[in-house]
């Protein structure tokens, strides 16, 4: 199976000037754990995750004042829709993150989370699980 089989083509996109509270509210409404941050001054899409927001709050920062652009996951790994799900899962494990931005050439085409991988793999392996 490939990344295209599990990725979500619907992506929460925010700007770097969104506050962390605004980002958290949008992520909660969409039931996603990450948002793609698009910034014209950046070399490509970046990502803001639940962990990034939690880290800021844990430091006592005000989520109404802090901006998404100041709390991004900088070492973003981009995947292709043609990657295997196994390749994507291994990249996530190696990097210690739970989301991949999916790019097809210069175009942003989706997001893949660990939850997406499990959702696709679980039905294939249901007979191997003994409950």
Steps between C-alpha positions, in 0.01 A plus 500: 500500500611852429476832682227609257283216637508639853565871475236762559467739207319746728762701684460759772705795376580799718732798479799575721315785672219285639519486877553164661149519643355559152702210364393272786136595450517423126683174561235398754214590267656299217605216734860506376829498686690734268460797270705591196638850530540688175730800503603688187841562660564128558663245268196276518215394726581447865296338774356589840407202714320435826842442656619844387199663667538291817869590521417869493232467766733289717749789490232734634457689175167667423320318214315823420829682440727231355500466122504174305802617301710507816420141599528301180654159459791614286649169388210407276514178301300503181370176353380416154162337437701220335687406818397172657316526831784304654753757376285781644462322836875443521568867423262598781664258743851617410402865534288459812194667351145397413421699185641530150422774250432343161640682200475415132774708345446855628132436579362431848263205453435354844592410855573155640483421870587187696125465558447492122755221464335295775157559345621358167709215642257379770237350266771313309628340820174456692512121471844499668368683808350275764277692741 
